[in-house]
Amino acid sequence: MKKILVVEDNEQNRYLMEYMLKVNGYAVMMASSGEQAIVLAKSEKPDLILMDIQLPDLDGLEVTRRIRAAEADKRIPIVAVTSFAMTGDREKALAAGCDGYIEKPIDPENFLSSIAGYL
């Protein structure tokens, strides 16, 4: 069973992603802050991280950079999941170390196929 770490501070978004992932057979871990995400990424070694960019402590780009700096044995795919849809935001996410970019609001029909593409 693939493990996915969802980093999201919005309760409704967390619930939606967790529900869709669990119903489709993924093991889901949740983090609502950047610091919590860093700890879980190091200790749990998920197969994929879904990273919100706007978090209450560290922004998701900084969290991504810190996870990338700490990785030793395997590179975990990190996908930015964000409502930032301005010109250049995708490029900023990729430059920080994200492997992909999913825009909010989440489209349930495309979300799972997008996730599968990163695993």
N, CA, C and O atoms as a printed pandas DataFrame, in Angstrom:
     atom_number atom_name residue_name chain_id  residue_number  x_coord  y_coord  z_coord
0              1         N          MET        A               1    0.842   -1.180    0.000
1              2        CA          MET        A               1    0.000    0.000    0.000
2              3         C          MET        A               1    0.888    1.245    0.000
3              4         O          MET        A               1    1.783    1.375    0.835
4              5         N          LYS        A               2    0.641    2.145   -0.924
5              6        CA          LYS        A               2    1.429    3.377   -1.041
6              7         C          LYS        A               2    1.039    4.356    0.061
7              8         O          LYS        A               2   -0.141    4.532    0.365
8              9         N          LYS        A               3    2.061    4.996    0.660
9             10        CA          LYS        A               3    1.840    5.978    1.726
10            11         C          LYS        A               3    1.935    7.388    1.146
11            12         O          LYS        A               3    2.899    7.726    0.459
12            13         N          ILE        A               4    0.927    8.199    1.431
13            14        CA          ILE        A               4    0.916    9.579    0.966
14            15         C          ILE        A               4    0.809   10.515    2.162
15            16         O          ILE        A               4   -0.071   10.366    3.010
16            17         N          LEU        A               5    1.721   11.482    2.214
17            18        CA          LEU        A               5    1.685   12.519    3.235
18            19         C          LEU        A               5    0.987   13.734    2.640
19            20         O          LEU        A               5    1.447   14.301    1.648
20            21         N          VAL        A               6   -0.124   14.129    3.251
21            22        CA          VAL        A               6   -0.869   15.313    2.829
22            23         C          VAL        A               6   -0.521   16.439    3.787
23            24         O          VAL        A               6   -0.771   16.338    4.989
24            25         N          VAL        A               7    0.055   17.514    3.257
25            26        CA          VAL        A               7    0.420   18.679    4.059
26            27         C          VAL        A               7   -0.557   19.788    3.693
27            28         O          VAL        A               7   -0.473   20.372    2.613
28            29         N          GLU        A               8   -1.481   20.071    4.601
29            30        CA          GLU        A               8   -2.571   21.002    4.307
30            31         C          GLU        A               8   -3.106   21.558    5.619
31            32         O          GLU        A               8   -3.391   20.792    6.539
32            33         N          ASP        A               9   -3.248   22.880    5.722
33            34        CA          ASP        A               9   -3.756   23.468    6.951
34            35         C          ASP        A               9   -5.261   23.720    6.924
35            36         O          ASP        A               9   -5.851   23.984    7.972
36            37         N          ASN        A              10   -5.891   23.646    5.766
37            38        CA          ASN        A              10   -7.328   23.863    5.657
38            39         C          ASN        A              10   -8.066   22.550    5.922
39            40         O          ASN        A              10   -7.853   21.554    5.231
40            41         N          GLU        A              11   -8.926   22.568    6.923
41            42        CA          GLU        A              11   -9.602   21.346    7.355
42            43         C          GLU        A              11  -10.453   20.723    6.250
43            44         O          GLU        A              11  -10.458   19.501    6.097
44            45         N          GLN        A              12  -11.164   21.529    5.486
45            46        CA          GLN        A              12  -12.010   20.985    4.410
46            47         C          GLN        A              12  -11.172   20.335    3.314
47            48         O          GLN        A              12  -11.523   19.266    2.815
48            49         N          ASN        A              13  -10.070   20.974    2.940
49            50        CA          ASN        A              13   -9.185   20.392    1.927
50            51         C          ASN        A              13   -8.550   19.100    2.427
51            52         O          ASN        A              13   -8.424   18.130    1.681
52            53         N          ARG        A              14   -8.146   19.097    3.715
53            54        CA          ARG        A              14   -7.571   17.875    4.304
54            55         C          ARG        A              14   -8.575   16.736    4.236
55            56         O          ARG        A              14   -8.239   15.625    3.823
56            57         N          TYR        A              15   -9.801   17.014    4.640
57            58        CA          TYR        A              15  -10.834   15.981    4.653
58            59         C          TYR        A              15  -11.065   15.439    3.245
59            60         O          TYR        A              15  -11.110   14.224    3.049
60            61         N          LEU        A              16  -11.211   16.326    2.268
61            62        CA          LEU        A              16  -11.478   15.900    0.895
62            63         C          LEU        A              16  -10.353   15.020    0.352
63            64         O          LEU        A              16  -10.613   13.955   -0.209
64            65         N          MET        A              17   -9.103   15.462    0.518
65            66        CA          MET        A              17   -7.982   14.671   -0.003
66            67         C          MET        A              17   -7.846   13.351    0.726
67            68         O          MET        A              17   -7.638   12.311    0.102
68            69         N          GLU        A              18   -7.963   13.386    2.061
69            70        CA          GLU        A              18   -7.839   12.152    2.837
70            71         C          GLU        A              18   -8.922   11.155    2.425
71            72         O          GLU        A              18   -8.633    9.974    2.237
72            73         N          TYR        A              19  -10.151   11.614    2.285
73            74        CA          TYR        A              19  -11.247   10.728    1.903
74            75         C          TYR        A              19  -10.988   10.102    0.532
75            76         O          TYR        A              19  -11.064    8.882    0.383
76            77         N          MET        A              20  -10.685   10.925   -0.460
77            78        CA          MET        A              20  -10.467   10.394   -1.816
78            79         C          MET        A              20   -9.312    9.406   -1.851
79            80         O          MET        A              20   -9.392    8.386   -2.536
80            81         N          LEU        A              21   -8.241    9.696   -1.122
81            82        CA          LEU        A              21   -7.072    8.810   -1.147
82            83         C          LEU        A              21   -7.355    7.489   -0.427
83            84         O          LEU        A              21   -7.022    6.420   -0.938
84            85         N          LYS        A              22   -7.966    7.560    0.751
85            86        CA          LYS        A              22   -8.241    6.332    1.513
86            87         C          LYS        A              22   -9.220    5.423    0.776
87            88         O          LYS        A              22   -9.025    4.208    0.743
88            89         N          VAL        A              23  -10.264    5.992    0.187
89            90        CA          VAL        A              23  -11.248    5.205   -0.546
90            91         C          VAL        A              23  -10.581    4.476   -1.715
91            92         O          VAL        A              23  -11.047    3.420   -2.144
92            93         N          ASN        A              24   -9.500    5.042   -2.220
93            94        CA          ASN        A              24   -8.810    4.439   -3.358
94            95         C          ASN        A              24   -7.580    3.630   -2.945
95            96         O          ASN        A              24   -6.716    3.342   -3.773
96            97         N          GLY        A              25   -7.502    3.267   -1.663
97            98        CA          GLY        A              25   -6.519    2.297   -1.216
98            99         C          GLY        A              25   -5.161    2.825   -0.787
99           100         O          GLY        A              25   -4.219    2.047   -0.637
100          101         N          TYR        A              26   -5.040    4.121   -0.589
101          102        CA          TYR        A              26   -3.765    4.679   -0.133
102          103         C          TYR        A              26   -3.758    4.808    1.389
103          104         O          TYR        A              26   -4.793    5.062    2.005
104          105         N          ALA        A              27   -2.584    4.632    1.983
105          106        CA          ALA        A              27   -2.393    4.941    3.397
106          107         C          ALA        A              27   -2.089    6.431    3.468
107          108         O          ALA        A              27   -1.225    6.916    2.737
108          109         N          VAL        A              28   -2.778    7.163    4.330
109          110        CA          VAL        A              28   -2.670    8.616    4.361
110          111         C          VAL        A              28   -2.183    9.087    5.720
111          112         O          VAL        A              28   -2.689    8.669    6.762
112          113         N          MET        A              29   -1.196    9.962    5.686
113          114        CA          MET        A              29   -0.720   10.663    6.881
114          115         C          MET        A              29   -1.020   12.137    6.665
115          116         O          MET        A              29   -0.952   12.630    5.539
116          117         N          MET        A              30   -1.352   12.842    7.744
117          118        CA          MET        A              30   -1.725   14.246    7.624
118          119         C          MET        A              30   -0.780   15.121    8.438
119          120         O          MET        A              30   -0.370   14.768    9.544
120          121         N          ALA        A              31   -0.444   16.279    7.856
121          122        CA          ALA        A              31    0.322   17.302    8.571
122          123         C          ALA        A              31   -0.359   18.641    8.294
123          124         O          ALA        A              31   -0.720   18.939    7.155
124          125         N          SER        A              32   -0.529   19.441    9.344
125          126        CA          SER        A              32   -1.182   20.738    9.160
126          127         C          SER        A              32   -0.203   21.904    9.265
127          128         O          SER        A              32   -0.602   23.066    9.192
128          129         N          SER        A              33    1.082   21.585    9.437
129          130        CA          SER        A              33    2.104   22.638    9.497
130          131         C          SER        A              33    3.365   22.168    8.782
131          132         O          SER        A              33    3.560   20.973    8.556
132          133         N          GLY        A              34    4.200   23.109    8.438
133          134        CA          GLY        A              34    5.446   22.781    7.766
134          135         C          GLY        A              34    6.391   21.970    8.639
135          136         O          GLY        A              34    7.000   21.004    8.177
136          137         N          GLU        A              35    6.511   22.362    9.893
137          138        CA          GLU        A              35    7.408   21.637   10.810
138          139         C          GLU        A              35    6.953   20.186   10.973
139          140         O          GLU        A              35    7.773   19.268   10.963
140          141         N          GLN        A              36    5.649   19.987   11.120
141          142        CA          GLN        A              36    5.107   18.631   11.253
142          143         C          GLN        A              36    5.383   17.826    9.984
143          144         O          GLN        A              36    5.692   16.636   10.056
144          145         N          ALA        A              37    5.272   18.467    8.836
145          146        CA          ALA        A              37    5.528   17.788    7.557
146          147         C          ALA        A              37    6.973   17.319    7.456
147          148         O          ALA        A              37    7.233   16.209    6.993
148          149         N          ILE        A              38    7.900   18.142    7.880
149          150        CA          ILE        A              38    9.320   17.785    7.819
150          151         C          ILE        A              38    9.590   16.559    8.693
151          152         O          ILE        A              38   10.278   15.629    8.272
152          153         N          VAL        A              39    9.048   16.564    9.902
153          154        CA          VAL        A              39    9.233   15.435   10.824
154          155         C          VAL        A              39    8.652   14.154   10.222
155          156         O          VAL        A              39    9.310   13.114   10.231
156          157         N          LEU        A              40    7.419   14.224    9.699
157          158        CA          LEU        A              40    6.784   13.032    9.132
158          159         C          LEU        A              40    7.501   12.553    7.876
159          160         O          LEU        A              40    7.642   11.347    7.670
160          161         N          ALA        A              41    7.950   13.469    7.043
161          162        CA          ALA        A              41    8.659   13.062    5.821
162          163         C          ALA        A              41    9.925   12.291    6.169
163          164         O          ALA        A              41   10.249   11.302    5.511
164          165         N          LYS        A              42   10.644   12.735    7.201
165          166        CA          LYS        A              42   11.882   12.062    7.607
166          167         C          LYS        A              42   11.599   10.724    8.278
167          168         O          LYS        A              42   12.286    9.739    8.008
168          169         N          SER        A              43   10.591   10.679    9.154
169          170        CA          SER        A              43   10.361    9.462    9.938
170          171         C          SER        A              43    9.557    8.411    9.174
171          172         O          SER        A              43    9.820    7.218    9.327
172          173         N          GLU        A              44    8.598    8.815    8.369
173          174        CA          GLU        A              44    7.696    7.866    7.712
174          175         C          GLU        A              44    8.097    7.507    6.283
175          176         O          GLU        A              44    7.636    6.496    5.754
176          177         N          LYS        A              45    8.944    8.311    5.652
177          178        CA          LYS        A              45    9.385    8.059    4.270
178          179         C          LYS        A              45    8.199    7.726    3.351
179          180         O          LYS        A              45    8.129    6.624    2.808
180          181         N          PRO        A              46    7.268    8.676    3.175
181          182        CA          PRO        A              46    6.112    8.390    2.323
182          183         C          PRO        A              46    6.521    8.191    0.861
183          184         O          PRO        A              46    7.623    8.554    0.450
184          185         N          ASP        A              47    5.612    7.609    0.096
185          186        CA          ASP        A              47    5.852    7.402   -1.333
186          187         C          ASP        A              47    5.564    8.665   -2.137
187          188         O          ASP        A              47    6.035    8.813   -3.265
188          189         N          LEU        A              48    4.784    9.578   -1.550
189          190        CA          LEU        A              48    4.412   10.824   -2.214
190          191         C          LEU        A              48    4.028   11.845   -1.152
191          192         O          LEU        A              48    3.449   11.494   -0.124
192          193         N          ILE        A              49    4.354   13.114   -1.404
193          194        CA          ILE        A              49    3.940   14.206   -0.527
194          195         C          ILE        A              49    3.115   15.182   -1.350
195          196         O          ILE        A              49    3.545   15.636   -2.410
196          197         N          LEU        A              50    1.915   15.501   -0.846
197          198        CA          LEU        A              50    1.079   16.535   -1.441
198          199         C          LEU        A              50    1.235   17.776   -0.570
199          200         O          LEU        A              50    0.812   17.781    0.586
200          201         N          MET        A              51    1.840   18.828   -1.118
201          202        CA          MET        A              51    2.301   19.976   -0.333
202          203         C          MET        A              51    1.506   21.241   -0.626
203          204         O          MET        A              51    1.557   21.785   -1.729
204          205         N          ASP        A              52    0.767   21.700    0.389
205          206        CA          ASP        A              52    0.135   23.012    0.298
206          207         C          ASP        A              52    1.248   24.062    0.346
207          208         O          ASP        A              52    2.254   23.862    1.027
208          209         N          ILE        A              53    1.082   25.163   -0.359
209          210        CA          ILE        A              53    2.118   26.193   -0.359
210          211         C          ILE        A              53    1.913   27.194    0.775
211          212         O          ILE        A              53    2.887   27.667    1.360
212          213         N          GLN        A              54    0.670   27.521    1.091
213          214        CA          GLN        A              54    0.398   28.459    2.178
214          215         C          GLN        A              54    0.141   27.684    3.460
215          216         O          GLN        A              54   -0.915   27.075    3.631
216          217         N          LEU        A              55    1.119   27.714    4.358
217          218        CA          LEU        A              55    1.009   27.025    5.644
218          219         C          LEU        A              55    1.206   28.047    6.756
219          220         O          LEU        A              55    1.770   29.114    6.512
220          221         N          PRO        A              56    0.752   27.743    7.978
221          222        CA          PRO        A              56    0.808   28.735    9.051
222          223         C          PRO        A              56    2.213   29.075    9.567
223          224         O          PRO        A              56    2.425   30.167   10.094
224          225         N          ASP        A              57    3.168   28.160    9.422
225          226        CA          ASP        A              57    4.498   28.441    9.964
226          227         C          ASP        A              57    5.506   28.684    8.835
227          228         O          ASP        A              57    5.900   29.825    8.594
228          229         N          LEU        A              58    5.911   27.653    8.165
229          230        CA          LEU        A              58    6.815   27.758    7.012
230          231         C          LEU        A              58    5.977   27.610    5.751
231          232         O          LEU        A              58    4.999   26.862    5.749
232          233         N          ASP        A              59    6.342   28.308    4.679
233          234        CA          ASP        A              59    5.579   28.067    3.453
234          235         C          ASP        A              59    6.014   26.742    2.838
235          236         O          ASP        A              59    7.103   26.238    3.116
236          237         N          GLY        A              60    5.149   26.191    2.002
237          238        CA          GLY        A              60    5.393   24.879    1.428
238          239         C          GLY        A              60    6.651   24.798    0.584
239          240         O          GLY        A              60    7.247   23.728    0.464
240          241         N          LEU        A              61    7.064   25.919   -0.006
241          242        CA          LEU        A              61    8.298   25.908   -0.793
242          243         C          LEU        A              61    9.512   25.714    0.116
243          244         O          LEU        A              61   10.430   24.965   -0.218
244          245         N          GLU        A              62    9.512   26.394    1.270
245          246        CA          GLU        A              62   10.612   26.221    2.227
246          247         C          GLU        A              62   10.611   24.806    2.800
247          248         O          GLU        A              62   11.672   24.206    2.973
248          249         N          VAL        A              63    9.431   24.275    3.092
249          250        CA          VAL        A              63    9.327   22.902    3.594
250          251         C          VAL        A              63    9.894   21.927    2.554
251          252         O          VAL        A              63   10.625   20.997    2.896
252          253         N          THR        A              64    9.550   22.151    1.290
253          254        CA          THR        A              64   10.065   21.298    0.214
254          255         C          THR        A              64   11.587   21.370    0.154
255          256         O          THR        A              64   12.253   20.340    0.047
256          257         N          ARG        A              65   12.138   22.571    0.223
257          258        CA          ARG        A              65   13.601   22.718    0.190
258          259         C          ARG        A              65   14.261   21.979    1.354
259          260         O          ARG        A              65   15.298   21.339    1.180
260          261         N          ARG        A              66   13.660   22.069    2.535
261          262        CA          ARG        A              66   14.241   21.392    3.708
262          263         C          ARG        A              66   14.150   19.871    3.590
263          264         O          ARG        A              66   15.079   19.163    3.978
264          265         N          ILE        A              67   13.046   19.371    3.061
265          266        CA          ILE        A              67   12.922   17.918    2.853
266          267         C          ILE        A              67   13.958   17.466    1.830
267          268         O          ILE        A              67   14.622   16.448    2.028
268          269         N          ARG        A              68   14.098   18.209    0.747
269          270        CA          ARG        A              68   15.083   17.856   -0.286
270          271         C          ARG        A              68   16.496   17.856    0.292
271          272         O          ARG        A              68   17.293   16.977   -0.036
272          273         N          ALA        A              69   16.816   18.825    1.144
273          274        CA          ALA        A              69   18.155   18.907    1.723
274          275         C          ALA        A              69   18.442   17.739    2.667
275          276         O          ALA        A              69   19.595   17.341    2.830
276          277         N          ALA        A              70   17.398   17.189    3.286
277          278        CA          ALA        A              70   17.568   16.109    4.263
278          279         C          ALA        A              70   17.527   14.724    3.640
279          280         O          ALA        A              70   17.898   13.750    4.294
280          281         N          GLU        A              71   17.085   14.613    2.399
281          282        CA          GLU        A              71   16.959   13.293    1.773
282          283         C          GLU        A              71   18.332   12.678    1.538
283          284         O          GLU        A              71   19.260   13.326    1.054
284          285         N          ALA        A              72   18.422   11.411    1.898
285          286        CA          ALA        A              72   19.699   10.728    1.700
286          287         C          ALA        A              72   19.556    9.557    0.741
287          288         O          ALA        A              72   20.296    9.447   -0.237
288          289         N          ASP        A              73   18.595    8.680    1.029
289          290        CA          ASP        A              73   18.532    7.425    0.285
290          291         C          ASP        A              73   17.529    7.400   -0.867
291          292         O          ASP        A              73   17.727    6.657   -1.828
292          293         N          LYS        A              74   16.478    8.178   -0.796
293          294        CA          LYS        A              74   15.525    8.190   -1.912
294          295         C          LYS        A              74   14.884    9.560   -2.049
295          296         O          LYS        A              74   14.706   10.282   -1.068
296          297         N          ARG        A              75   14.548    9.898   -3.260
297          298        CA          ARG        A              75   13.881   11.175   -3.528
298          299         C          ARG        A              75   12.381   10.923   -3.537
299          300         O          ARG        A              75   11.872   10.169   -4.366
300          301         N          ILE        A              76   11.679   11.561   -2.609
301          302        CA          ILE        A              76   10.235   11.424   -2.499
302          303         C          ILE        A              76    9.586   12.415   -3.466
303          304         O          ILE        A              76    9.910   13.602   -3.421
304          305         N          PRO        A              77    8.693   11.971   -4.328
305          306        CA          PRO        A              77    7.988   12.929   -5.175
306          307         C          PRO        A              77    7.157   13.889   -4.311
307          308         O          PRO        A              77    6.426   13.459   -3.419
308          309         N          ILE        A              78    7.278   15.171   -4.585
309          310        CA          ILE        A              78    6.511   16.197   -3.882
310          311         C          ILE        A              78    5.708   16.967   -4.924
311          312         O          ILE        A              78    6.259   17.478   -5.899
312          313         N          VAL        A              79    4.392   17.042   -4.701
313          314        CA          VAL        A              79    3.509   17.752   -5.622
314          315         C          VAL        A              79    2.884   18.926   -4.878
315          316         O          VAL        A              79    2.239   18.742   -3.845
316          317         N          ALA        A              80    3.075   20.124   -5.402
317          318        CA          ALA        A              80    2.446   21.309   -4.833
318          319         C          ALA        A              80    0.953   21.246   -5.122
319          320         O          ALA        A              80    0.541   20.997   -6.255
320          321         N          VAL        A              81    0.150   21.472   -4.093
321          322        CA          VAL        A              81   -1.300   21.535   -4.250
322          323         C          VAL        A              81   -1.686   22.912   -3.720
323          324         O          VAL        A              81   -1.674   23.152   -2.512
324          325         N          THR        A              82   -2.028   23.814   -4.642
325          326        CA          THR        A              82   -2.150   25.202   -4.222
326          327         C          THR        A              82   -3.192   25.985   -4.998
327          328         O          THR        A              82   -3.514   25.672   -6.144
328          329         N          SER        A              83   -3.702   27.000   -4.347
329          330        CA          SER        A              83   -4.629   27.917   -5.016
330          331         C          SER        A              83   -3.855   29.035   -5.708
331          332         O          SER        A              83   -4.442   29.848   -6.421
332          333         N          PHE        A              84   -2.539   29.079   -5.500
333          334        CA          PHE        A              84   -1.716   30.040   -6.227
334          335         C          PHE        A              84   -1.719   29.641   -7.695
335          336         O          PHE        A              84   -1.197   28.584   -8.050
336          337         N          ALA        A              85   -2.285   30.454   -8.527
337          338        CA          ALA        A              85   -2.331   30.115   -9.952
338          339         C          ALA        A              85   -1.866   31.301  -10.781
339          340         O          ALA        A              85   -2.298   31.484  -11.919
340          341         N          MET        A              86   -0.991   32.096  -10.209
341          342        CA          MET        A              86   -0.469   33.263  -10.905
342          343         C          MET        A              86    0.684   32.844  -11.809
343          344         O          MET        A              86    1.307   31.802  -11.601
344          345         N          THR        A              87    0.955   33.658  -12.799
345          346        CA          THR        A              87    2.077   33.404  -13.693
346          347         C          THR        A              87    3.352   33.292  -12.865
347          348         O          THR        A              87    3.645   34.167  -12.050
348          349         N          GLY        A              88    4.095   32.239  -13.068
349          350        CA          GLY        A              88    5.358   32.037  -12.370
350          351         C          GLY        A              88    5.264   31.165  -11.135
351          352         O          GLY        A              88    6.292   30.698  -10.646
352          353         N          ASP        A              89    4.061   30.925  -10.604
353          354        CA          ASP        A              89    3.933   30.111   -9.384
354          355         C          ASP        A              89    4.334   28.664   -9.620
355          356         O          ASP        A              89    4.992   28.062   -8.772
356          357         N          ARG        A              90    3.949   28.096  -10.754
357          358        CA          ARG        A              90    4.349   26.722  -11.075
358          359         C          ARG        A              90    5.870   26.627  -11.139
359          360         O          ARG        A              90    6.462   25.682  -10.617
360          361         N          GLU        A              91    6.493   27.603  -11.775
361          362        CA          GLU        A              91    7.954   27.614  -11.908
362          363         C          GLU        A              91    8.629   27.725  -10.541
363          364         O          GLU        A              91    9.649   27.080  -10.302
364          365         N          LYS        A              92    8.069   28.540   -9.642
365          366        CA          LYS        A              92    8.622   28.671   -8.286
366          367         C          LYS        A              92    8.548   27.337   -7.547
367          368         O          LYS        A              92    9.494   26.943   -6.865
368          369         N          ALA        A              93    7.422   26.649   -7.688
369          370        CA          ALA        A              93    7.257   25.352   -7.023
370          371         C          ALA        A              93    8.262   24.336   -7.562
371          372         O          ALA        A              93    8.878   23.599   -6.792
372          373         N          LEU        A              94    8.424   24.299   -8.863
373          374        CA          LEU        A              94    9.377   23.359   -9.465
374          375         C          LEU        A              94   10.812   23.711   -9.074
375          376         O          LEU        A              94   11.622   22.821   -8.818
376          377         N          ALA        A              95   11.125   24.997   -9.027
377          378        CA          ALA        A              95   12.471   25.430   -8.644
378          379         C          ALA        A              95   12.790   25.075   -7.191
379          380         O          ALA        A              95   13.948   24.829   -6.852
380          381         N          ALA        A              96   11.766   25.048   -6.333
381          382        CA          ALA        A              96   11.968   24.700   -4.925
382          383         C          ALA        A              96   12.179   23.203   -4.732
383          384         O          ALA        A              96   12.609   22.771   -3.662
384          385         N          GLY        A              97   11.878   22.405   -5.763
385          386        CA          GLY        A              97   12.073   20.960   -5.658
386          387         C          GLY        A              97   10.814   20.141   -5.833
387          388         O          GLY        A              97   10.860   18.917   -5.714
388          389         N          CYS        A              98    9.684   20.783   -6.112
389          390        CA          CYS        A              98    8.456   20.038   -6.355
390          391         C          CYS        A              98    8.541   19.337   -7.711
391          392         O          CYS        A              98    9.170   19.834   -8.646
392          393         N          ASP        A              99    7.908   18.193   -7.796
393          394        CA          ASP        A              99    7.894   17.414   -9.036
394          395         C          ASP        A              99    6.681   17.714   -9.894
395          396         O          ASP        A              99    6.636   17.328  -11.062
396          397         N          GLY        A             100    5.696   18.397   -9.327
397          398        CA          GLY        A             100    4.480   18.693  -10.059
398          399         C          GLY        A             100    3.657   19.719   -9.321
399          400         O          GLY        A             100    4.069   20.246   -8.287
400          401         N          TYR        A             101    2.482   19.998   -9.868
401          402        CA          TYR        A             101    1.667   21.116   -9.420
402          403         C          TYR        A             101    0.209   20.790   -9.704
403          404         O          TYR        A             101   -0.156   20.520  -10.848
404          405         N          ILE        A             102   -0.632   20.812   -8.668
405          406        CA          ILE        A             102   -2.069   20.607   -8.812
406          407         C          ILE        A             102   -2.751   21.849   -8.258
407          408         O          ILE        A             102   -2.457   22.283   -7.145
408          409         N          GLU        A             103   -3.664   22.420   -9.044
409          410        CA          GLU        A             103   -4.347   23.639   -8.613
410          411         C          GLU        A             103   -5.587   23.322   -7.788
411          412         O          GLU        A             103   -6.284   22.335   -8.025
412          413         N          LYS        A             104   -5.842   24.195   -6.807
413          414        CA          LYS        A             104   -7.093   24.158   -6.051
414          415         C          LYS        A             104   -8.037   25.144   -6.725
415          416         O          LYS        A             104   -7.561   26.098   -7.342
416          417         N          PRO        A             105   -9.335   24.964   -6.638
417          418        CA          PRO        A             105   -9.966   23.861   -5.915
418          419         C          PRO        A             105   -9.701   22.525   -6.610
419          420         O          PRO        A             105   -9.569   22.449   -7.831
420          421         N          ILE        A             106   -9.628   21.491   -5.798
421          422        CA          ILE        A             106   -9.306   20.161   -6.304
422          423         C          ILE        A             106  -10.462   19.639   -7.152
423          424         O          ILE        A             106  -11.624   19.694   -6.749
424          425         N          ASP        A             107  -10.125   19.142   -8.313
425          426        CA          ASP        A             107  -11.094   18.524   -9.220
426          427         C          ASP        A             107  -11.052   17.018   -8.957
427          428         O          ASP        A             107  -10.112   16.345   -9.380
428          429         N          PRO        A             108  -12.065   16.482   -8.261
429          430        CA          PRO        A             108  -12.037   15.058   -7.907
430          431         C          PRO        A             108  -11.851   14.124   -9.102
431          432         O          PRO        A             108  -11.242   13.063   -8.961
432          433         N          GLU        A             109  -12.358   14.496  -10.260
433          434        CA          GLU        A             109  -12.251   13.624  -11.431
434          435         C          GLU        A             109  -10.806   13.491  -11.918
435          436         O          GLU        A             109  -10.423   12.438  -12.427
436          437         N          ASN        A             110  -10.014   14.532  -11.771
437          438        CA          ASN        A             110   -8.635   14.504  -12.259
438          439         C          ASN        A             110   -7.607   14.274  -11.153
439          440         O          ASN        A             110   -6.465   13.912  -11.437
440          441         N          PHE        A             111   -7.998   14.477   -9.911
441          442        CA          PHE        A             111   -7.060   14.420   -8.784
442          443         C          PHE        A             111   -6.363   13.065   -8.694
443          444         O          PHE        A             111   -5.135   13.005   -8.624
444          445         N          LEU        A             112   -7.130   11.986   -8.695
445          446        CA          LEU        A             112   -6.550   10.653   -8.503
446          447         C          LEU        A             112   -5.669   10.228   -9.663
447          448         O          LEU        A             112   -4.644    9.580   -9.451
448          449         N          SER        A             113   -6.047   10.580  -10.883
449          450        CA          SER        A             113   -5.192   10.231  -12.013
450          451         C          SER        A             113   -3.890   11.032  -11.974
451          452         O          SER        A             113   -2.836   10.531  -12.364
452          453         N          SER        A             114   -3.968   12.273  -11.503
453          454        CA          SER        A             114   -2.753   13.067  -11.341
454          455         C          SER        A             114   -1.829   12.443  -10.300
455          456         O          SER        A             114   -0.620   12.353  -10.514
456          457         N          ILE        A             115   -2.395   12.014   -9.176
457          458        CA          ILE        A             115   -1.631   11.383   -8.095
458          459         C          ILE        A             115   -0.946   10.117   -8.614
459          460         O          ILE        A             115    0.244    9.904   -8.380
460          461         N          ALA        A             116   -1.699    9.291   -9.313
461          462        CA          ALA        A             116   -1.148    8.026   -9.821
462          463         C          ALA        A             116    0.043    8.269  -10.733
463          464         O          ALA        A             116    0.961    7.450  -10.784
464          465         N          GLY        A             117    0.038    9.369  -11.444
465          466        CA          GLY        A             117    1.148    9.680  -12.336
466          467         C          GLY        A             117    2.463    9.954  -11.634
467          468         O          GLY        A             117    3.528    9.846  -12.242
468          469         N          TYR        A             118    2.397   10.310  -10.347
469          470        CA          TYR        A             118    3.622   10.613   -9.588
470          471         C          TYR        A             118    4.125    9.423   -8.785
471          472         O          TYR        A             118    5.230    9.465   -8.245
472          473         N          LEU        A             119    3.330    8.368   -8.700
473          474        CA          LEU        A             119    3.727    7.193   -7.901
474          475         C          LEU        A             119    4.413    6.140   -8.750
475          476         O          LEU        A             119    4.808    5.094   -8.235
